[in-house]
């Protein structure tokens, strides 16, 4: 057929084809396909591939692709990564999507990381860790054995755990290996705190002492309390040591000389916790960078200035009930911005700038949990049976870990949290090391540790 005649015929056929119903069009195509040979069928197959399977991610500008991908959930995106190498490359490079997914899991985001393929890998690591938490499989346990009497005092810092015992000794342990690094003879310890050179102990003998790790020598003795010393804290920069006692007082000492600088009165119960911390917010009473002293008893938290003037006044007293019908538990969290303490009514969070109660977090009715650690994303809690992790954004418990039965101290000094930076958001590096430690009736220390990433 001549080209001119063919074009006329094709135009006529096209007009007629467009006038048919969909069913008639389909029957026409079926008939033409049945009449086609291999060459025509191959031609048809190649053109249908282009018409029906257009790769929009390949055709769209990258910015539009990223915009569309933001509407998909991470699990769907992971499935889409299997479509082709091109899809995997584009989806993996969608930084905002993976960063948002990580944030939703409670993961810390370091915006300085520029590698576009980095955040998908981080998400995959995060989703695995969160699954382990959900399935109660994120931790493992071990024990430290070496004391011959009750271990009452515990303090953790930078992978090292200090223990003070009624066997008149204190030991410093490497948590990762379980090895005892130092062991020195002391008095019976109710509280301990240490750094690289020294150990400070509060004792049931009503005194505070400072010891040198390398020699075991007592370098300073602080005498003046008339009751057991349950809590100590110090600051080398200020040359100040503070102690809380069963004699209802807080004493401020010169760390280098052992001289008592001030005795703070006003508590009407045993002072079970003292905390020295830098303020991080501005208020009428303090500025960022000021050193603040907090002390707590069974019913009240008191805030003091760190001055050396005699009879300095308490800045503020916090409590959860005016009639003292509700007592506070002896775990106190203060990060310079917020004060958090637990009671029978739940977790109380105060804003340090205004001293207002920001919120009260009530755990499930069947739980009477105590506070171990409190961060921006997670809280670490426990009772006599389990260790719990709460997502503070939803106030839901997301994980638990069984604890052995043990003698729970009324004053709460026989247990503590380990690494706590992860409470402000996991990041793949801070979920290592010690999570929780508690002393046991057999004089050992029971440890709960993060499992290593698979």
C-alpha positions as CSV (number, residue, x, y, z in Angstrom):
1,X,0.0,0.0,0.0
2,X,1.3,3.4,-1.0
3,X,2.3,5.7,1.9
4,X,-0.4,8.2,0.9
5,X,-3.1,5.6,0.8
6,X,-1.8,4.1,4.1
7,X,-2.0,7.4,5.9
8,X,-5.6,7.9,4.7
9,X,-6.6,4.5,5.8
10,X,-4.9,5.0,9.2
11,X,-6.8,8.3,9.7
12,X,-10.1,6.6,8.9
13,X,-9.4,3.7,11.2
14,X,-8.4,6.0,14.0
15,X,-11.6,8.0,13.7
16,X,-13.6,4.8,13.7
17,X,-11.6,3.4,16.7
18,X,-12.2,6.5,18.8
19,X,-16.0,6.2,18.3
20,X,-16.1,2.6,19.7
21,X,-17.0,1.7,23.3
22,X,-14.2,0.5,25.6
23,X,-15.4,-3.1,25.2
24,X,-15.3,-2.8,21.4
25,X,-11.8,-1.2,21.5
26,X,-10.6,-4.1,23.6
27,X,-12.0,-6.6,21.1
28,X,-10.4,-4.8,18.2
29,X,-7.0,-4.8,20.0
30,X,-7.4,-8.5,20.8
31,X,-8.1,-9.2,17.1
32,X,-5.2,-7.2,15.9
33,X,-2.9,-8.9,18.4
34,X,-4.0,-12.3,17.1
35,X,-3.1,-11.3,13.6
36,X,0.3,-10.0,14.6
37,X,3.6,-11.8,14.1
38,X,6.7,-11.8,16.3
39,X,8.0,-8.5,15.0
40,X,4.8,-6.7,15.8
41,X,4.5,-8.3,19.2
42,X,8.0,-7.3,20.2
43,X,7.3,-3.8,19.0
44,X,4.2,-3.7,21.1
45,X,5.9,-5.0,24.2
46,X,8.7,-2.5,24.0
47,X,6.3,0.5,23.7
48,X,4.0,-0.7,26.4
49,X,6.9,-0.9,28.8
50,X,7.6,2.8,28.3
51,X,3.9,3.8,28.4
52,X,2.8,1.8,31.5
53,X,6.0,1.6,33.6
54,X,7.2,5.2,33.8
55,X,9.7,5.6,36.7
56,X,8.5,8.8,38.3
57,X,11.5,8.9,40.7
58,X,13.8,8.8,37.8
59,X,11.9,11.4,35.8
60,X,11.1,13.9,38.6
61,X,13.6,16.5,39.9
62,X,15.3,15.3,43.1
63,X,13.6,18.0,45.2
64,X,10.1,16.8,44.1
65,X,11.0,13.2,44.7
66,X,12.0,14.0,48.2
67,X,8.8,16.0,48.8
68,X,6.7,12.9,47.7
69,X,8.7,10.5,49.8
70,X,8.1,12.5,52.9
71,X,4.5,11.4,52.8
72,X,5.4,7.7,53.2
73,X,6.2,6.0,56.4
74,X,9.7,4.5,57.0
75,X,8.6,0.9,56.7
76,X,7.0,1.6,53.3
77,X,10.1,3.4,52.2
78,X,12.3,0.4,53.1
79,X,10.0,-1.7,50.9
80,X,10.4,0.8,48.1
81,X,14.2,0.6,48.3
82,X,13.8,-3.0,46.9
83,X,12.2,-1.7,43.6
84,X,15.5,-0.8,41.9
85,X,19.0,0.4,42.5
86,X,17.9,3.9,41.4
87,X,15.0,4.0,43.9
88,X,17.3,2.7,46.7
89,X,19.8,5.5,45.9
90,X,17.2,8.2,45.9
91,X,15.3,7.0,49.0
92,X,18.5,6.5,51.0
93,X,19.6,10.0,50.2
94,X,16.3,11.5,51.5
95,X,17.9,12.9,54.7
96,X,14.9,14.7,56.1
97,X,12.7,11.6,56.0
98,X,15.2,9.4,57.9
99,X,16.1,12.1,60.4
100,X,12.4,12.6,61.2
101,X,12.0,8.8,61.5
102,X,14.9,8.7,63.9
103,X,13.5,11.6,66.0
104,X,10.2,9.8,66.3
105,X,12.0,6.8,67.8
106,X,13.6,9.0,70.4
107,X,17.0,9.2,68.6
108,X,19.3,12.2,68.9
109,X,20.1,13.9,65.6
110,X,23.5,15.4,64.8
111,X,22.7,17.9,62.0
112,X,26.4,18.4,61.3
113,X,26.6,15.0,59.6
114,X,26.5,15.8,55.9
115,X,26.6,12.2,54.4
116,X,23.1,11.8,52.8
117,X,23.3,8.0,53.1
118,X,24.1,8.2,56.8
119,X,20.7,8.6,58.2
120,X,19.0,5.6,56.7
121,X,21.8,3.4,58.3
122,X,21.1,5.2,61.6
123,X,17.4,4.5,61.3
124,X,18.0,0.8,60.7
125,X,20.2,0.7,63.8
126,X,17.6,2.6,65.8
127,X,14.6,0.4,64.7
128,X,16.6,-2.6,65.8
129,X,17.4,-1.2,69.2
130,X,13.8,-0.1,69.8
131,X,12.5,-3.5,68.8
132,X,14.9,-5.0,71.4
133,X,13.5,-2.6,74.0
134,X,9.9,-3.4,73.0
135,X,10.6,-7.2,73.2
136,X,12.4,-6.7,76.5
137,X,15.7,-8.0,75.0
138,X,17.9,-4.9,75.1
139,X,19.8,-5.7,78.3
140,X,22.0,-8.3,80.0
141,X,23.1,-8.9,83.6
142,X,26.3,-9.5,85.5
143,X,27.6,-9.3,89.1
144,X,30.5,-7.8,91.0
145,X,31.8,-9.9,93.8
146,X,34.4,-8.8,96.4
147,X,32.8,-7.3,99.5
148,X,32.3,-9.3,102.7
149,X,29.5,-7.2,104.2
150,X,26.5,-5.1,103.1
151,X,27.2,-2.7,100.3
152,X,25.3,0.4,101.0
153,X,26.9,3.2,99.0
154,X,27.1,3.3,95.2
155,X,28.3,5.9,92.8
156,X,28.9,5.6,89.0
157,X,30.9,7.8,86.6
158,X,32.5,7.2,83.2
159,X,32.4,3.4,83.1
160,X,33.6,3.1,86.8
161,X,31.4,2.1,89.7
162,X,32.4,2.9,93.3
163,X,31.0,0.8,96.1
164,X,31.2,1.5,99.9
165,X,30.6,-1.3,102.3
166,X,30.1,-2.2,106.0
167,X,33.3,-4.3,105.7
168,X,35.1,-0.9,106.1
169,X,36.3,-0.7,102.5
170,X,35.5,1.0,99.3
171,X,36.2,-0.4,95.9
172,X,36.4,1.0,92.4
173,X,35.3,-1.3,89.6
174,X,35.6,-1.3,85.8
175,X,32.0,-2.1,84.8
176,X,33.0,-3.4,81.3
177,X,35.4,-6.0,82.7
178,X,34.1,-6.6,86.2
179,X,37.7,-6.0,87.5
180,X,38.4,-4.2,90.8
181,X,40.8,-1.3,90.0
182,X,41.3,0.0,93.6
183,X,40.3,-1.2,97.0
184,X,41.0,0.9,100.1
185,X,40.3,0.7,103.8
186,X,37.7,3.3,104.9
187,X,35.0,3.7,107.5
188,X,31.5,2.2,107.1
189,X,30.1,4.1,104.0
190,X,26.7,5.5,103.6
191,X,27.6,7.7,100.5
192,X,30.5,7.9,98.1
193,X,31.6,10.2,95.3
194,X,34.9,10.0,93.4
195,X,37.2,11.4,90.7
196,X,40.5,10.3,89.2
197,X,42.5,11.2,92.3
198,X,40.2,11.0,95.3
199,X,37.3,9.4,97.0
200,X,34.9,11.3,99.3
201,X,32.8,9.2,101.7
202,X,29.9,10.0,104.0
203,X,29.7,7.6,106.9
204,X,27.3,6.1,109.5
205,X,30.0,7.3,112.0
206,X,28.7,10.9,111.5
207,X,31.8,12.0,109.6
208,X,32.9,12.7,106.0
209,X,36.4,11.7,104.8
210,X,38.5,12.3,101.7
211,X,40.8,9.5,100.5
212,X,43.6,9.2,98.0
213,X,43.0,6.3,95.6
214,X,46.7,5.6,94.8
215,X,47.8,5.3,98.4
216,X,44.6,4.7,100.3
217,X,45.6,7.5,102.6
218,X,43.0,9.6,104.4
219,X,43.7,13.2,103.3
220,X,40.9,15.0,105.1
221,X,38.4,14.3,107.8
222,X,35.2,16.4,108.2
223,X,33.8,16.3,111.7
224,X,30.7,18.1,113.0
225,X,27.5,16.1,112.1
226,X,25.7,14.4,115.0
227,X,24.0,11.9,112.8
228,X,24.8,9.5,109.9
229,X,25.9,11.3,106.6
230,X,23.7,10.0,103.9
231,X,24.7,12.1,100.9
232,X,27.8,14.1,99.8
233,X,28.7,16.2,96.8
234,X,31.7,18.5,96.1
235,X,33.1,20.9,93.6
236,X,36.9,21.3,93.2
237,X,36.5,24.7,91.4
238,X,34.7,26.2,94.4
239,X,36.7,24.2,96.9
240,X,33.4,23.2,98.5
241,X,32.0,20.0,99.9
242,X,28.4,19.6,101.0
243,X,26.9,16.9,103.2
244,X,23.4,15.9,104.2
245,X,22.8,14.1,107.5
246,X,20.3,12.3,109.8
247,X,20.9,15.3,112.2
248,X,18.5,17.3,109.8
249,X,21.3,19.6,108.7
250,X,23.3,20.3,105.6
251,X,26.9,21.3,106.1
252,X,29.1,23.3,103.7
253,X,32.8,22.5,104.1
254,X,36.1,23.8,102.6
255,X,37.2,20.8,100.6
256,X,40.9,21.5,101.0
257,X,41.1,22.2,104.7
258,X,38.1,20.3,106.2
259,X,36.8,23.5,107.9
260,X,33.0,23.8,108.3
261,X,31.9,27.0,106.5
262,X,28.2,26.9,107.2
263,X,25.5,24.7,108.7
264,X,22.1,25.0,106.9
265,X,19.1,24.3,109.1
266,X,15.4,24.1,108.3
267,X,14.9,20.4,107.5
268,X,12.8,18.5,110.0
269,X,13.6,15.0,108.6
270,X,16.8,13.2,107.7
271,X,18.5,14.9,104.7
272,X,18.9,12.0,102.3
273,X,20.2,13.9,99.2
274,X,22.4,16.9,98.5
275,X,23.2,18.1,94.9
276,X,25.6,20.7,93.8
277,X,24.8,21.9,90.2
278,X,25.3,24.8,87.9
279,X,22.1,26.7,87.0
280,X,21.2,26.7,83.3
281,X,18.3,29.2,83.4
282,X,17.7,32.8,84.5
283,X,15.2,33.7,87.2
284,X,14.7,36.4,89.8
285,X,17.0,34.5,92.2
286,X,19.8,33.1,90.0
287,X,21.5,33.4,86.6
288,X,23.0,30.8,84.2
289,X,26.3,29.6,85.6
290,X,25.5,30.2,89.3
291,X,26.2,27.2,91.5
292,X,23.1,26.0,93.3
293,X,22.7,23.6,96.3
294,X,19.7,21.4,96.6
295,X,18.9,19.3,99.6
296,X,16.0,16.8,100.1
297,X,14.3,15.1,103.0
298,X,11.2,12.9,103.2
299,X,8.8,15.8,102.5
300,X,10.7,18.8,101.1
301,X,13.3,19.9,98.6
302,X,15.2,23.0,99.7
303,X,17.2,25.3,97.4
304,X,20.1,27.2,98.8
305,X,22.7,29.7,97.5
306,X,26.3,28.6,97.7
307,X,27.6,31.5,99.8
308,X,30.0,31.4,102.7
309,X,28.0,33.8,104.9
310,X,26.7,32.3,108.1
311,X,23.0,31.6,108.4
312,X,22.3,32.0,104.7
313,X,18.6,31.8,103.9
314,X,16.8,29.0,102.0
315,X,15.8,30.4,98.6
316,X,12.8,28.1,98.1
317,X,11.1,25.0,99.6
318,X,9.3,22.6,97.3
319,X,6.8,19.9,98.4
320,X,3.9,18.0,96.9
321,X,1.5,18.3,99.8
322,X,1.2,21.1,102.4
323,X,0.0,18.8,105.1
324,X,2.9,16.3,104.6
325,X,0.4,13.6,103.7
326,X,2.5,12.6,100.7
327,X,6.2,11.8,101.1
328,X,9.0,12.2,98.5
329,X,11.2,9.3,97.6
330,X,14.9,9.8,98.0
331,X,15.9,9.9,94.4
332,X,16.3,13.5,93.1
333,X,17.1,14.6,89.6
334,X,18.4,18.1,88.9
335,X,20.1,19.1,85.6
336,X,20.2,22.9,86.0
337,X,16.8,23.4,84.3
338,X,14.4,21.0,86.0
339,X,13.9,19.3,89.3
340,X,12.3,15.9,89.3
341,X,11.3,13.8,92.2
342,X,8.9,10.8,92.7
343,X,6.2,10.3,95.2
344,X,3.3,8.0,95.7
345,X,1.3,10.3,93.4
346,X,3.7,10.0,90.6
347,X,6.7,11.9,89.1
348,X,6.8,15.7,89.8
349,X,8.7,18.0,87.5
350,X,9.4,21.6,88.6
351,X,10.7,24.4,86.3
352,X,13.8,25.7,88.0
353,X,13.3,29.2,86.6
354,X,9.9,29.7,88.1
355,X,9.7,26.8,90.7
356,X,6.3,26.0,89.1
357,X,5.2,22.4,88.8
358,X,5.3,21.7,85.0
359,X,3.7,18.3,85.1
360,X,2.8,15.3,87.2
361,X,3.4,12.0,85.5
362,X,1.2,9.2,86.9
363,X,2.4,5.7,86.1
364,X,-0.2,2.9,85.5
365,X,-2.4,2.3,88.6
366,X,-0.9,-1.1,89.3
367,X,2.7,0.3,89.6
368,X,4.4,2.0,92.5
369,X,7.6,3.0,90.7
370,X,10.7,5.0,91.9
371,X,12.7,7.4,89.9
372,X,16.2,6.5,88.7
373,X,16.9,8.9,85.9
374,X,14.9,11.6,83.9
375,X,15.8,13.1,80.5
376,X,14.3,15.0,77.6
377,X,12.9,11.8,75.9
378,X,13.0,8.9,78.4
379,X,12.8,8.2,82.1
380,X,14.3,5.3,83.9
381,X,12.1,3.9,86.7
382,X,12.0,0.7,88.8
383,X,10.0,-1.2,91.5
384,X,10.7,-4.4,93.4
385,X,10.2,-6.5,90.3
386,X,11.2,-4.6,87.1
387,X,13.3,-1.9,85.6
388,X,11.1,0.3,83.4
389,X,11.7,2.8,80.5
390,X,9.1,5.4,80.0
391,X,8.8,7.5,76.8
392,X,8.1,10.9,78.3
393,X,6.5,12.2,75.1
394,X,3.6,9.8,75.5
395,X,4.1,8.9,79.2
396,X,3.9,5.3,78.3
397,X,6.1,2.5,79.5
398,X,7.9,1.1,76.4
399,X,10.2,-1.5,78.0
400,X,10.9,-3.5,81.2
401,X,13.6,-5.7,82.5
402,X,13.2,-8.2,85.4
403,X,15.2,-7.5,88.6
404,X,16.1,-10.1,91.2
405,X,14.4,-10.0,94.6
406,X,16.5,-7.9,96.9
407,X,16.3,-6.0,100.2
408,X,15.0,-2.6,99.2
409,X,16.6,0.1,101.4
410,X,14.2,2.5,103.0
411,X,16.6,5.3,102.2
412,X,17.2,4.3,98.7
413,X,21.0,4.3,98.6
414,X,21.5,0.8,97.5
415,X,20.6,1.3,93.8
416,X,21.5,3.8,91.1
417,X,21.3,4.5,87.4
418,X,24.4,4.1,85.2
419,X,24.9,6.0,82.0
420,X,22.1,8.5,81.7
421,X,22.9,10.5,78.5
422,X,20.7,8.3,76.5
423,X,17.7,9.6,78.5
424,X,18.0,12.7,76.3
425,X,17.8,10.5,73.2
426,X,19.6,7.5,72.0
427,X,22.2,8.0,69.3
428,X,23.8,4.6,68.7
429,X,26.8,5.3,70.8
430,X,25.3,6.1,74.3
431,X,23.4,2.9,74.6
432,X,26.4,1.0,76.0
433,X,27.6,0.2,79.5
434,X,25.8,0.3,82.8
435,X,22.1,0.9,83.0
436,X,21.4,0.0,86.6
437,X,23.2,-1.3,89.7
438,X,21.9,-2.6,93.0
439,X,23.5,-4.2,96.1
440,X,22.3,-7.7,97.0
441,X,21.9,-9.5,100.3
442,X,24.9,-11.8,99.5
443,X,27.1,-8.6,99.4
444,X,27.4,-8.7,95.6
445,X,26.4,-5.9,93.2
446,X,23.8,-6.8,90.5
447,X,24.4,-5.0,87.2
448,X,22.1,-4.4,84.3
449,X,24.0,-3.6,81.1
450,X,23.1,-2.7,77.5
451,X,23.6,-5.5,75.1
452,X,25.9,-4.7,72.3
453,X,24.4,-3.9,68.9
454,X,24.0,-6.8,66.6
